[in-house]
């Protein structure tokens, strides 16, 4: 039971901290005002309205009884007294009651009038109109052979204090809620800024010094996040510098080995050793490329169409087929994304004859598919291809060079941009790589 109620509340209630806090602050105030208004309306206003209406109808009954007598002098005297003391406009007419009703079914004023007039004059001997005029009410009562029309101000049966009460109870509530909104915005803004900074940092963007603000707990969280971001950034820089240093340091002895091998008289041994040295050099270049993929780079607006056309021009291959829609702008690290797409396309060109690149745009995501007509990869190896230094020589051409870092680098770049990459079989019986990136 409670689980079902929680599920319903989660669907109905807002998910943002600001709006949830606003409900916590505003809901009790609004509920309290509604309760006070209902209690006042039921216990004070309605009772007051009932007593005023009853008093008025009693006066109308007295006036009707007066007109039932035959003493015209007395009738005129009492009529003048009613006009003077009760602020009535009294007209005597020789006509029938109107047939068209002017009553409002859901008006408290009309209900009170109808109830009191019906109890005194019956169901067919009265008629009233509270809508034709803004400030006065018209009541017509059948008395013997004459029709008595009485016009009086509405305030005699509708106390105006209810409007003042509602006004005074509404304005302070709105003022308090407005103040609460201002304070809640000031308290939730630092949390939103911290969340945005964490999102940017998770996508690989360099986050500059965060300015802690808000409550002490939020300041503490922002301060610790800033320290953590700096430590991680320092660690990444140290790792990149270490890999670059190792690559640079190993190039010198490899160059010396190449020179010594060139001077050997045994050319068959020299050829085999040169081949191993070239492979080591290729591995060092891959390590260096992996290190560069972790380097700090600012995010910029990227024209995706121009980026892929640039890759196509660099490849100068007729086997690379691009299917590009209208111009698409994506915010990200340009060099990193270019390295990612270049690795995936190069991998397809190495192991297949044709590579097909298609780009689709949805409301908030960019979908890129890269598929080829090569031998493909077995399903049970999809997870392994993203592991560093993992090579699938069983399914791919064993004569192709590589150290198994291309797919790992590509996945790392995609993940750092908040996207994901999936593998499946293409319609060309090769490998299909589906990339999804947020705008």
C-alpha positions as CSV (number, residue, x, y, z in Angstrom):
1,X,0.0,0.0,0.0
2,X,2.7,2.5,1.0
3,X,4.9,1.4,-1.9
4,X,2.0,2.2,-4.3
5,X,1.4,5.6,-2.7
6,X,5.1,6.4,-2.9
7,X,5.2,5.6,-6.6
8,X,2.2,7.8,-7.2
9,X,3.7,10.7,-5.2
10,X,7.0,10.3,-7.1
11,X,5.2,10.7,-10.4
12,X,3.1,13.7,-9.3
13,X,5.6,15.7,-7.2
14,X,8.4,17.6,-8.9
15,X,11.9,16.2,-9.0
16,X,13.9,19.5,-8.5
17,X,15.1,20.5,-5.0
18,X,13.9,24.1,-5.5
19,X,10.3,23.1,-6.3
20,X,10.2,20.4,-3.5
21,X,11.4,23.0,-1.0
22,X,8.9,25.5,-2.3
23,X,6.1,22.9,-1.7
24,X,7.4,22.3,1.8
25,X,7.3,26.0,2.6
26,X,4.2,27.1,0.6
27,X,1.9,24.1,1.1
28,X,1.3,24.5,4.9
29,X,0.8,28.3,4.4
30,X,-1.8,27.7,1.6
31,X,-3.6,24.9,3.5
32,X,-3.7,27.1,6.6
33,X,-5.2,30.0,4.7
34,X,-7.8,27.8,3.0
35,X,-8.8,26.3,6.4
36,X,-9.1,29.8,8.0
37,X,-11.1,31.1,5.0
38,X,-13.5,28.1,5.0
39,X,-14.0,28.4,8.8
40,X,-14.6,32.1,8.6
41,X,-16.9,31.8,5.6
42,X,-18.9,29.0,7.2
43,X,-19.1,30.3,10.8
44,X,-19.1,34.0,10.4
45,X,-20.0,35.2,6.9
46,X,-22.8,32.7,6.2
47,X,-24.3,33.2,9.6
48,X,-24.1,36.9,9.3
49,X,-25.6,36.8,5.8
50,X,-28.4,34.5,7.1
51,X,-29.3,36.9,10.0
52,X,-29.2,40.0,7.7
53,X,-31.4,38.3,5.1
54,X,-33.8,37.1,7.8
55,X,-34.1,40.6,9.2
56,X,-34.7,42.1,5.8
57,X,-37.4,39.5,4.9
58,X,-39.0,40.2,8.2
59,X,-39.2,43.9,7.3
60,X,-40.7,43.0,3.9
61,X,-43.3,40.8,5.6
62,X,-44.2,43.8,7.8
63,X,-44.4,46.0,4.7
64,X,-46.6,43.4,3.0
65,X,-48.9,43.3,6.0
66,X,-49.2,47.1,6.0
67,X,-50.4,47.1,2.4
68,X,-53.0,44.6,3.2
69,X,-54.9,47.2,5.3
70,X,-57.4,49.7,4.0
71,X,-56.2,52.8,5.8
72,X,-54.3,54.6,3.1
73,X,-53.1,57.4,5.5
74,X,-51.5,54.8,7.7
75,X,-50.1,52.9,4.7
76,X,-48.5,56.1,3.4
77,X,-47.1,57.0,6.8
78,X,-45.5,53.6,7.4
79,X,-44.2,53.5,3.8
80,X,-42.4,56.8,4.4
81,X,-40.9,55.4,7.6
82,X,-39.6,52.3,5.8
83,X,-38.0,54.5,3.1
84,X,-36.4,56.8,5.6
85,X,-35.2,54.3,8.3
86,X,-34.3,51.3,6.1
87,X,-33.0,53.0,2.9
88,X,-35.6,51.3,0.8
89,X,-37.0,52.4,-2.6
90,X,-40.6,51.1,-2.6
91,X,-42.8,51.0,-5.7
92,X,-46.4,49.8,-5.8
93,X,-47.4,48.2,-9.2
94,X,-50.5,46.7,-10.6
95,X,-48.9,43.8,-12.5
96,X,-48.0,40.1,-12.1
97,X,-44.7,38.6,-11.0
98,X,-42.1,38.1,-13.8
99,X,-41.8,34.7,-15.2
100,X,-38.1,34.7,-15.9
101,X,-36.0,33.8,-12.9
102,X,-32.9,35.8,-12.0
103,X,-31.7,33.4,-9.2
104,X,-28.2,32.0,-9.1
105,X,-28.1,28.4,-7.9
106,X,-24.6,28.5,-6.4
107,X,-24.6,32.0,-4.9
108,X,-24.7,32.1,-1.1
109,X,-26.6,35.4,-1.3
110,X,-29.3,34.0,-3.6
111,X,-29.6,30.8,-1.5
112,X,-30.2,32.8,1.7
113,X,-32.8,35.0,0.0
114,X,-34.6,32.1,-1.5
115,X,-34.7,30.2,1.7
116,X,-36.0,33.1,3.8
117,X,-38.5,34.4,1.2
118,X,-39.8,30.9,0.6
119,X,-40.4,30.3,4.3
120,X,-42.3,33.6,4.7
121,X,-44.1,34.2,1.3
122,X,-44.4,30.7,-0.1
123,X,-43.0,29.4,-3.3
124,X,-44.9,31.6,-5.9
125,X,-45.4,34.9,-4.2
126,X,-41.9,36.4,-4.6
127,X,-39.3,37.3,-7.2
128,X,-35.8,38.8,-6.8
129,X,-32.9,39.9,-8.9
130,X,-29.3,40.2,-7.6
131,X,-27.5,40.2,-11.0
132,X,-28.9,43.1,-13.1
133,X,-27.4,45.8,-10.9
134,X,-24.0,45.9,-9.3
135,X,-24.9,47.5,-6.0
136,X,-28.6,47.0,-5.5
137,X,-31.1,44.1,-5.1
138,X,-34.6,44.1,-6.5
139,X,-37.3,42.1,-4.7
140,X,-40.9,41.8,-5.8
141,X,-43.6,40.5,-3.4
142,X,-47.2,39.8,-4.2
143,X,-49.5,41.3,-1.5
144,X,-53.3,40.9,-2.1
145,X,-54.0,42.6,-5.5
146,X,-50.8,44.7,-5.5
147,X,-47.2,44.0,-6.4
148,X,-44.7,45.6,-4.0
149,X,-41.3,46.3,-5.5
150,X,-38.5,47.0,-3.1
151,X,-35.0,48.1,-4.1
152,X,-32.2,48.2,-1.5
153,X,-28.4,48.2,-1.4
154,X,-26.6,44.8,-1.5
155,X,-24.6,45.6,1.5
156,X,-27.7,45.0,3.7
157,X,-27.5,41.3,3.0
158,X,-23.9,40.8,1.9
159,X,-21.3,42.2,4.5
160,X,-18.4,43.7,2.7
161,X,-15.9,42.6,5.4
162,X,-15.5,39.2,3.7
163,X,-13.6,40.9,0.8
164,X,-11.4,42.8,3.2
165,X,-10.7,39.6,5.1
166,X,-9.8,37.6,2.0
167,X,-7.6,40.5,0.8
168,X,-5.7,40.8,4.1
169,X,-5.3,37.0,4.3
170,X,-4.1,36.6,0.7
171,X,-1.6,39.5,0.4
172,X,0.5,38.4,3.4
173,X,0.5,34.8,2.1
174,X,1.7,36.0,-1.3
175,X,4.3,38.1,0.3
176,X,5.6,35.3,2.5
177,X,5.7,32.9,-0.5
178,X,7.6,35.5,-2.6
179,X,10.2,35.9,0.2
180,X,10.5,32.1,0.5
181,X,11.0,31.8,-3.3
182,X,13.8,34.4,-3.2
183,X,15.6,32.7,-0.3
184,X,15.1,29.2,-1.8
185,X,16.6,30.4,-5.1
186,X,19.7,31.7,-3.2
187,X,20.0,28.4,-1.4
188,X,19.6,26.1,-4.4
189,X,21.7,28.1,-6.8
190,X,25.0,26.9,-5.3
191,X,23.8,23.3,-5.5
192,X,22.9,23.8,-9.2
193,X,26.3,25.3,-9.9
194,X,28.0,22.5,-8.1
195,X,26.0,19.9,-10.1
196,X,26.9,21.7,-13.4
197,X,30.6,21.8,-12.4
198,X,30.5,18.1,-11.6
199,X,28.8,17.4,-14.9
200,X,31.4,19.3,-16.8
201,X,34.2,17.6,-14.9
202,X,32.7,14.2,-15.6
203,X,32.7,15.0,-19.3
204,X,36.4,15.9,-19.2
205,X,36.2,19.7,-19.1
206,X,38.7,21.6,-17.0
207,X,36.8,23.1,-14.1
208,X,38.4,26.3,-12.7
209,X,38.3,27.3,-9.1
210,X,34.8,26.9,-7.7
211,X,33.5,29.7,-5.6
212,X,31.8,28.2,-2.6
213,X,28.6,29.9,-1.6
214,X,25.3,29.1,0.2
215,X,24.9,27.2,3.5
216,X,27.9,25.9,5.3
217,X,27.2,22.3,4.2
218,X,27.0,23.4,0.5
219,X,30.2,25.4,0.9
220,X,31.9,22.4,2.4
221,X,30.8,20.2,-0.5
222,X,32.0,22.7,-3.1
223,X,35.3,23.2,-1.3
224,X,35.9,19.4,-1.2
225,X,34.8,19.0,-4.8
226,X,37.3,21.7,-5.9
227,X,40.1,19.9,-4.0
228,X,39.1,16.5,-5.5
229,X,39.0,18.0,-9.0
230,X,42.4,19.5,-8.6
231,X,43.9,16.2,-7.3
232,X,42.4,14.2,-10.2
233,X,43.6,16.8,-12.7
234,X,47.1,16.7,-11.2
235,X,47.1,12.9,-11.4
236,X,46.0,12.9,-15.0
237,X,48.7,15.4,-15.9
238,X,51.3,13.4,-14.1
239,X,50.3,10.2,-15.9
240,X,50.3,11.9,-19.3
241,X,53.7,13.4,-18.6
242,X,55.0,10.1,-17.4
243,X,53.8,8.3,-20.5
244,X,55.2,11.0,-22.7
245,X,58.5,10.9,-20.9
246,X,58.8,7.1,-21.2
247,X,58.0,7.3,-24.9
248,X,60.6,10.1,-25.4
249,X,63.3,8.3,-23.3
250,X,62.8,5.0,-25.2
251,X,63.0,6.6,-28.6
252,X,66.7,7.4,-28.1
253,X,67.9,3.8,-27.5
254,X,65.7,2.5,-30.2
255,X,67.3,5.0,-32.6
256,X,70.7,3.8,-31.6
257,X,69.7,0.2,-32.1
258,X,68.5,1.1,-35.6
259,X,71.9,2.6,-36.4
260,X,73.7,-0.4,-35.1
261,X,71.5,-2.8,-37.0
262,X,72.1,-0.9,-40.2
263,X,75.9,-1.5,-39.8
264,X,75.5,-5.3,-39.3
265,X,76.6,-7.5,-42.1
266,X,74.0,-10.2,-41.4
267,X,71.1,-8.7,-43.2
268,X,68.6,-11.4,-42.4
269,X,69.2,-10.9,-38.7
270,X,69.2,-7.2,-39.1
271,X,65.8,-7.3,-41.0
272,X,64.1,-9.3,-38.3
273,X,65.4,-7.1,-35.5
274,X,64.5,-4.0,-37.4
275,X,60.9,-5.3,-37.7
276,X,60.7,-5.8,-33.9
277,X,62.1,-2.3,-33.3
278,X,59.5,-0.8,-35.7
279,X,56.8,-2.6,-33.8
280,X,58.1,-1.3,-30.5
281,X,58.2,2.2,-32.0
282,X,54.5,1.8,-33.1
283,X,53.6,0.7,-29.6
284,X,55.3,3.8,-28.2
285,X,53.4,6.0,-30.6
286,X,50.2,4.4,-29.4
287,X,51.1,4.9,-25.8
288,X,51.7,8.6,-26.6
289,X,48.4,8.9,-28.4
290,X,46.6,7.4,-25.4
291,X,48.3,9.9,-23.1
292,X,47.3,12.8,-25.4
293,X,43.7,11.6,-25.2
294,X,43.8,12.4,-21.5
295,X,45.2,15.9,-21.9
296,X,43.2,18.9,-20.8
297,X,41.3,20.6,-23.7
298,X,38.7,23.3,-23.6
299,X,35.2,22.5,-25.1
300,X,34.2,24.5,-28.2
301,X,31.4,24.5,-30.7
302,X,32.1,21.9,-33.3
303,X,30.6,21.7,-36.8
304,X,30.2,17.9,-37.0
305,X,29.7,17.8,-40.8
306,X,33.0,19.8,-41.3
307,X,34.8,17.5,-38.9
308,X,33.9,14.3,-40.8
309,X,34.6,15.9,-44.1
310,X,38.0,16.9,-42.8
311,X,38.7,13.3,-41.8
312,X,37.5,12.2,-45.2
313,X,39.9,14.6,-46.9
314,X,42.8,13.4,-44.8
315,X,42.1,9.7,-45.5
316,X,41.7,10.4,-49.3
317,X,39.9,7.1,-49.6
318,X,37.0,6.3,-51.9
319,X,35.9,3.5,-49.6
320,X,34.8,6.0,-46.9
321,X,31.1,6.9,-47.5
322,X,29.6,9.8,-45.5
323,X,25.8,10.4,-45.2
324,X,25.5,13.8,-43.5
325,X,22.3,15.7,-42.7
326,X,22.1,19.4,-42.3
327,X,24.7,21.3,-40.4
328,X,25.0,20.1,-36.8
329,X,26.7,21.9,-34.0
330,X,28.1,20.0,-31.0
331,X,29.9,21.4,-27.9
332,X,32.9,19.2,-27.0
333,X,36.7,18.8,-27.2
334,X,37.4,19.0,-30.9
335,X,40.8,17.3,-31.1
336,X,39.7,14.5,-28.8
337,X,36.5,13.8,-30.8
338,X,38.4,13.9,-34.1
339,X,40.9,11.4,-32.7
340,X,38.0,9.2,-31.6
341,X,36.2,9.2,-35.0
342,X,39.5,8.9,-36.8
343,X,40.5,5.8,-34.8
344,X,37.1,4.1,-35.5
345,X,37.1,4.9,-39.2
346,X,40.8,3.9,-39.6
347,X,40.0,0.6,-37.8
348,X,37.2,-0.1,-40.3
349,X,39.3,0.8,-43.3
350,X,42.1,-1.5,-42.1
351,X,39.8,-4.6,-41.7
352,X,37.1,-4.0,-44.4
353,X,36.7,-2.7,-47.9
354,X,34.1,0.0,-47.3
355,X,33.1,2.1,-44.3
356,X,29.8,3.9,-44.0
357,X,29.2,6.8,-41.7
358,X,25.7,8.0,-41.0
359,X,24.6,10.9,-38.6
360,X,21.2,11.4,-37.2
361,X,20.0,14.2,-34.9
362,X,17.2,13.9,-32.3
363,X,15.9,16.4,-29.8
364,X,18.8,16.3,-27.4
365,X,21.2,13.7,-28.7
366,X,23.5,13.1,-31.7
367,X,23.6,9.5,-33.1
368,X,26.5,8.4,-35.2
369,X,26.8,5.0,-36.8
370,X,30.0,3.7,-38.3
371,X,29.7,0.3,-40.1
372,X,31.8,-1.7,-42.4
373,X,31.6,-4.8,-44.6
374,X,34.5,-6.6,-43.0
375,X,34.7,-10.0,-41.1
376,X,33.0,-8.5,-38.0
377,X,33.4,-9.5,-34.4
378,X,31.7,-12.2,-32.5
379,X,29.1,-11.1,-29.9
380,X,31.0,-12.5,-26.9
381,X,34.0,-10.3,-27.8
382,X,32.1,-7.0,-27.8
383,X,33.1,-6.1,-24.3
384,X,36.7,-7.1,-24.7
385,X,37.5,-4.9,-27.7
386,X,37.3,-1.8,-25.4
387,X,40.0,-3.2,-23.1
388,X,43.4,-1.5,-23.5
389,X,46.0,-3.6,-25.5
390,X,43.4,-6.3,-26.3
391,X,43.6,-7.6,-29.9
392,X,41.1,-9.7,-31.8
393,X,43.5,-11.5,-34.2
394,X,41.1,-14.4,-34.5
395,X,38.4,-12.4,-36.2
396,X,40.4,-9.7,-37.8
397,X,43.3,-9.8,-40.3
398,X,46.4,-10.9,-38.4
399,X,48.7,-9.0,-40.8
400,X,47.4,-5.6,-39.7
401,X,49.5,-3.8,-37.1
402,X,48.3,-2.3,-33.9
403,X,48.6,-2.6,-30.2
404,X,44.9,-2.6,-29.2
405,X,44.5,0.9,-28.0
406,X,42.3,2.5,-30.7
407,X,38.9,1.3,-29.5
408,X,39.9,1.9,-25.8
409,X,40.9,5.5,-26.6
410,X,37.6,6.0,-28.6
411,X,35.4,4.7,-25.8
412,X,37.2,6.8,-23.2
413,X,36.6,10.0,-25.3
414,X,33.0,9.2,-25.9
415,X,32.4,8.4,-22.2
416,X,34.1,11.6,-21.1
417,X,31.6,13.6,-23.3
418,X,28.7,12.0,-21.5
419,X,27.9,9.6,-24.4
420,X,27.9,5.9,-24.9
421,X,29.1,3.5,-27.6
422,X,27.6,0.1,-28.6
423,X,28.6,-2.6,-31.0
424,X,26.4,-4.9,-33.2
425,X,26.4,-6.6,-36.6
426,X,25.9,-4.2,-39.5
427,X,23.6,-4.9,-42.5
428,X,26.8,-5.4,-44.5
429,X,27.7,-8.4,-42.3
430,X,30.5,-6.5,-40.7
431,X,30.8,-4.4,-37.5
432,X,28.4,-1.6,-36.6
433,X,29.5,1.0,-34.0
434,X,26.7,3.2,-32.7
435,X,27.7,6.3,-30.9
436,X,25.3,8.6,-28.9
437,X,26.4,12.0,-27.7
438,X,24.3,14.6,-25.8
439,X,24.0,18.1,-27.1
